[in-house]
Amino acid sequence: MMSYARTALLMAAMTALLLVFGMMLGGETGIVIALVIAFAMNFFAYWNADKMVLSMHGAREVSEGEAPELYDIVRRLARRADLPMPKVYIIDSNQPNAFATGRNPENAAVAATTGLLRILNHDEVEGVMAHELAHVKNRDTLTMTITATIAGAISMLANFALFFGGNRNNPLGIIGTILMMILAPMAAMLVQMAISRTREFAADREGAAICGKPLALANALARLHQGAAMNVNPRAEENPATAHLFIVNPLKGGSIDSLFSTHPRMEDRIARLEEMAATGEFTPVPRATRRQATGGSVPVTEHTQEKSPRKGPWG
């Protein structure tokens, strides 16, 4: 509940920033323009963001016959999470990564790269897909789409700031307007990143509960983090605004944790999952899954050195 409250507070802050920025630049007219821009962008994003993101990254929808083991993993986890079966996509990329998209659970899609399917074993793929389904269940894909479009609206207003700067209702003056052009988009980006980090922690927790294997998810995160650092994702570099959708940061230099990072520190994410495994704290989780998940703690550093990860028919 705390993560939901924090997300709601951050989204309210983002919306307030948009309105205040619009008011300071153009008074009542600025507010109206800001609201119109936000509404139009959110309306478009609500209906089209999933298709756009999948197209940006060259995702290809696969059937059960084309990827039977991956499809079966997603279907079983969706059933366990009480979700409709999402569409399954594969992205031809050496960088191991995955993301979920869709405006609601009924129109959701999960995508995994060929690099991910090549290096992870069955349990680790389960952990990753459970994390992505947690985003779907928590409607994080819609939350992040809305915050991204509001941030985009603020940036758009910043581009027109000098036009509004001559408005007699603008209390800032030219110097104030220029400062707002710089500071408002930066503030919006910081709020957006804070929301993204909060939802990643929540998806790790919910994903571990769905699959019942927090150590498998922790192990997968360690592998993906290392693999993403070693393999450039050209499509992600061309579309950095979609970086927050991925389970690990797809951008070069993603291992650097700063105010501008879309993801929490990997060490923190892994530590939380290891703590969940040690305490058996899964909420909610089926009883049978709880017994399986608390069978013992395997250090991530040892598990990631497994000699030959089991590969499914995707490998």
C-alpha positions in Angstrom: 0.0 0.0 0.0 2.9 2.4 0.7 4.2 2.0 -2.8 0.8 2.8 -4.3 0.4 5.9 -2.0 3.9 7.1 -3.0 3.1 6.5 -6.7 -0.2 8.5 -6.4 1.6 11.3 -4.6 4.3 11.5 -7.3 1.7 11.5 -10.1 -0.1 14.3 -8.4 3.1 16.2 -8.1 3.7 15.7 -11.9 0.3 17.0 -12.7 0.6 19.9 -10.4 4.0 20.8 -12.0 2.3 20.8 -15.4 -0.4 23.1 -14.2 1.8 25.5 -12.3 4.2 25.7 -15.2 1.3 26.5 -17.6 -0.1 29.1 -15.2 3.3 30.8 -14.6 4.0 31.0 -18.4 0.5 32.1 -19.6 -1.9 32.6 -16.7 -5.3 31.1 -17.2 -4.5 30.6 -20.9 -1.4 28.7 -20.0 -3.3 26.3 -17.7 -5.9 25.6 -20.4 -3.2 24.9 -23.0 -1.4 22.7 -20.5 -4.5 20.7 -19.8 -5.4 20.4 -23.5 -1.9 19.1 -24.3 -1.9 16.7 -21.4 -5.4 15.4 -22.3 -4.6 15.0 -26.0 -1.2 13.2 -25.3 -2.7 10.9 -22.7 -5.7 10.0 -24.9 -3.4 9.1 -27.8 -1.0 7.2 -25.5 -3.8 5.3 -23.9 -4.9 3.7 -27.2 -1.6 3.5 -29.1 1.4 3.4 -26.7 1.6 -0.4 -26.6 1.7 -0.7 -30.4 4.2 2.1 -30.7 6.6 0.6 -28.1 6.5 -2.8 -29.6 7.1 -1.4 -33.1 10.0 0.8 -31.9 11.8 -2.3 -30.6 11.0 -4.6 -33.5 9.0 -7.0 -31.4 7.4 -10.0 -33.2 4.3 -11.7 -31.8 4.8 -15.5 -31.4 2.3 -18.2 -31.1 2.3 -21.2 -28.8 3.6 -23.3 -31.7 6.5 -21.0 -32.3 7.7 -20.7 -28.7 5.9 -23.4 -26.7 8.0 -23.3 -23.5 7.9 -19.5 -23.2 4.2 -19.5 -24.0 3.5 -22.1 -21.4 5.5 -20.2 -18.8 3.5 -17.0 -19.4 0.2 -18.9 -19.5 0.8 -20.7 -16.2 2.0 -17.5 -14.5 -0.9 -15.5 -15.8 -3.3 -18.1 -14.5 -1.6 -18.0 -11.1 -1.8 -14.2 -11.0 -5.5 -14.3 -12.1 -4.8 -12.4 -15.3 -6.0 -12.8 -18.9 -3.4 -14.4 -21.1 -1.3 -11.6 -22.6 0.2 -11.6 -26.1 3.7 -12.9 -26.2 6.5 -11.2 -28.2 10.1 -11.9 -29.0 12.6 -9.2 -29.8 15.7 -10.0 -31.9 18.4 -8.5 -29.7 21.6 -9.8 -28.2 20.9 -7.7 -25.1 19.1 -9.8 -22.5 16.0 -7.8 -21.4 12.2 -7.8 -21.2 9.3 -5.5 -20.8 5.5 -5.4 -20.6 3.1 -3.0 -22.2 -0.6 -2.5 -22.7 -3.3 -0.1 -21.3 -4.9 -2.8 -19.1 -4.7 -6.5 -18.3 -7.1 -7.4 -21.1 -4.8 -5.7 -23.7 -1.4 -6.5 -22.3 1.7 -7.9 -24.0 5.0 -9.2 -22.6 8.2 -9.2 -24.7 11.5 -10.9 -24.2 14.7 -10.6 -26.2 16.5 -13.5 -27.8 19.5 -12.6 -25.7 17.4 -13.2 -22.5 16.1 -16.5 -23.8 19.6 -17.6 -24.7 21.2 -17.1 -21.3 18.5 -17.7 -18.7 17.3 -21.1 -17.5 13.7 -22.1 -17.1 13.3 -20.9 -13.5 14.9 -17.6 -14.3 12.7 -17.0 -17.3 9.7 -17.7 -15.0 11.0 -15.0 -12.6 11.3 -12.4 -15.3 7.9 -13.1 -16.8 6.4 -13.0 -13.3 7.9 -9.6 -12.8 6.5 -8.4 -16.1 3.0 -9.8 -15.3 3.3 -8.0 -11.9 3.6 -4.7 -13.9 0.4 -5.7 -15.8 -1.4 -6.7 -12.7 -0.5 -3.4 -11.0 -1.3 -1.4 -14.1 2.1 0.1 -14.1 2.3 0.2 -17.9 -0.6 2.7 -17.9 0.9 4.6 -15.0 4.2 5.0 -16.7 2.6 5.9 -20.0 0.6 8.7 -18.3 3.6 10.0 -16.5 5.7 9.9 -19.6 3.1 11.9 -21.6 2.7 14.5 -18.9 6.5 14.9 -18.8 6.3 15.2 -22.6 3.7 17.9 -22.3 5.9 19.9 -19.8 8.8 19.6 -22.3 6.5 20.8 -25.1 5.4 23.8 -23.0 9.1 24.5 -22.3 9.7 24.7 -26.1 7.0 27.3 -26.4 8.0 29.2 -23.2 9.5 32.2 -25.0 6.3 32.7 -26.9 4.4 32.7 -23.6 7.2 34.8 -22.0 5.8 37.9 -23.7 2.4 37.4 -22.2 1.5 40.2 -19.8 0.0 37.6 -17.4 3.4 36.0 -17.1 5.0 37.0 -13.8 8.4 35.5 -14.5 9.9 37.9 -17.1 12.4 36.7 -19.7 15.0 35.5 -17.1 12.4 33.6 -15.1 11.0 32.1 -18.3 14.4 30.8 -19.4 15.0 29.3 -16.0 11.6 27.6 -16.1 12.4 26.3 -19.6 15.4 24.5 -18.1 14.2 23.5 -14.6 10.6 22.4 -15.3 11.5 19.5 -17.7 14.3 18.5 -15.3 11.9 18.4 -12.4 9.4 16.4 -14.5 12.1 13.9 -15.4 13.1 13.5 -11.8 9.5 12.8 -10.7 9.1 10.4 -13.6 12.2 8.5 -12.6 11.1 8.3 -9.0 7.8 6.8 -10.1 9.6 4.3 -12.3 11.9 3.2 -9.4 9.0 2.7 -7.0 7.1 0.5 -9.5 10.2 -1.6 -10.2 10.6 -2.5 -6.5 6.9 -3.3 -6.3 7.0 -5.5 -9.4 10.0 -7.4 -8.0 8.0 -8.1 -4.9 4.8 -9.0 -6.7 6.7 -11.0 -9.3 8.5 -13.1 -6.6 5.1 -13.8 -5.1 3.6 -14.8 -8.4 6.3 -17.3 -9.3 7.2 -18.3 -5.8 10.9 -18.2 -6.6 12.5 -14.9 -5.4 16.0 -16.3 -5.7 15.4 -17.2 -9.4 14.3 -13.7 -10.1 17.3 -12.3 -8.2 19.5 -14.6 -10.2 17.9 -13.5 -13.4 18.4 -9.8 -12.5 22.1 -10.4 -11.9 22.5 -12.1 -15.2 20.5 -9.5 -17.1 22.3 -6.6 -15.4 25.6 -8.0 -16.5 24.4 -8.9 -20.0 22.9 -5.5 -20.6 26.2 -3.8 -19.7 28.0 -6.0 -22.3 25.5 -5.6 -25.1 24.3 -2.4 -26.7 20.6 -2.2 -27.6 20.5 0.2 -30.7 16.8 0.5 -30.7 16.7 1.4 -27.0 19.4 4.0 -27.5 17.3 5.5 -30.3 14.3 5.6 -28.1 15.6 6.4 -24.5 12.1 7.5 -23.4 11.1 3.8 -23.3 14.0 2.7 -21.0 11.9 2.7 -17.9 9.7 -0.1 -19.4 12.5 -2.7 -19.4 13.3 -4.9 -16.4 16.9 -3.7 -16.4 18.1 -0.4 -17.8 18.8 -1.0 -21.6 20.9 2.1 -22.1 24.6 2.3 -22.1 26.0 3.3 -18.7 22.9 1.8 -17.0 25.1 0.5 -14.1 25.5 4.1 -12.9 23.0 4.9 -10.2 22.1 8.6 -10.2 19.2 10.9 -9.9 18.6 10.4 -13.6 18.5 6.6 -13.6 15.2 4.9 -14.5 15.9 1.9 -12.3 16.9 1.3 -8.7 20.4 0.0 -7.9 20.6 -3.6 -8.9 22.3 -4.5 -5.6 19.3 -3.1 -3.7 16.8 -5.1 -5.8 18.7 -8.3 -5.4 19.1 -7.8 -1.6 15.3 -7.3 -1.2 14.6 -10.5 -3.1 17.1 -12.4 -1.0 15.5 -11.1 2.1 12.1 -12.2 0.9 13.5 -15.7 0.3 15.0 -15.8 3.8 11.9 -14.7 5.6 9.3 -16.5 3.3 7.5 -13.2 3.1 5.3 -13.5 0.0 2.1 -11.5 -0.2 0.0 -12.8 -1.8 1.3 -16.3 -2.7 -0.3 -19.8 -2.9 0.5 -22.1 0.0 2.2 -24.7 -2.3 4.3 -22.1 -3.8 5.4 -20.8 -0.4 6.7 -24.2 0.6 8.7 -24.4 -2.7 10.2 -20.9 -2.3 11.4 -21.3 1.3 13.3 -24.5 0.7 16.7 -22.7 1.3 18.7 -19.7 0.4 21.1 -19.8 -2.5 23.5 -16.9 -2.8 23.0 -15.1 -6.0 26.7 -14.9 -6.7 26.9 -18.7 -6.6 23.8 -19.3 -8.6 24.8 -17.0 -11.3 27.9 -19.1 -11.9 25.9 -22.1 -12.8 27.9 -24.0 -15.4 25.3 -24.6 -18.0 21.9 -22.8 -17.7 19.1 -24.9 -18.9 17.8 -23.7 -22.3 14.3 -24.1 -23.6 13.4 -24.6 -27.3 13.9 -20.8 -27.7 17.7 -21.2 -27.2 
